[in-house]
């Protein structure tokens, strides 16, 4: 890993979203010149560009930006349609067409390097745990399938610029509503009993968003070896849903009781081997207890 102290020009797509907002705030606070690209205005950046990256005119608008300001040192492509409702064409438009437009735009004037935020769900149902980067990828649901297709688009860009793909787990933090941790918090904050499917024995991988931000920022600020790098990010150990729930209830000082039930969980066991990320750029997530205290402190100030 080659480090440097100079300030960078960084473009972040999806910069008004949950992860993008945190990334933009963190990198701007470190003195980098950050341009946010999103369908909504981005706060706390040097320049906010309102753009639909899947639109037919996206490439033309992006080329105009490059013509006026030059290509960025680092492109962080974090724009994505998250799991949930939507048809396959919706996910293709948001997750694949945006990547395709970025790849086409930057062929003439590529950034110095690219970071693409993908997902651990591309592993679908891995044969062994923890899942390593060498495990075959090929999720079948629209979200995981389209994220994998986007990975492949960026892998084809490596003859022009180094590309880092980061496969992220479920992220949680104040202001988010979609992760299973955020769902637990809604119940814990009002003291409701919390039912744990599969008796709380399901293994899940989740990160407080600040851990993901620091990992992405480290990759942005340092040039890694090789033209294509693929890393899992995650909590780094086997944690059951019962352990997450207990740590969260304790951190919030909640009166919620935990009720194991036999109803099967909708998702299979999954957690990632993060040894490669530790080796390559020193990624080290917070402990479960520390991350839940951080989350609880965020919630208490909102």
Buried (B, 14 or more C-beta within 10 A) or exposed (E): EEEEEEEBBBBBBBBBBBBBBBBBBBBBEEEBBBBBBBBEEBEBBBBBBEBBBBBEEBBEBBBEBBEEEEBBBBBBBBBBBBBEEBEEEEBBBBBBBBBBBBBBBBEEEBBBBBBBBBBBBBBBEBEEBBBBBEBEBEBEEBBBBBBBBBBEBBBEBBEBBBBBBBBBBBBBBBEBEBBBBBEBBEBBBEEEEBBBBBBBBBBBBBBBBBBBBBBBBBBBBBBBEEBBBBBBBBBBBEBBBBBBBBBBBBBBEBEBEBEBEEEEBEBEBBBBBBBBBBEBBEBEBBEBEBBBBBBBEBBEEE
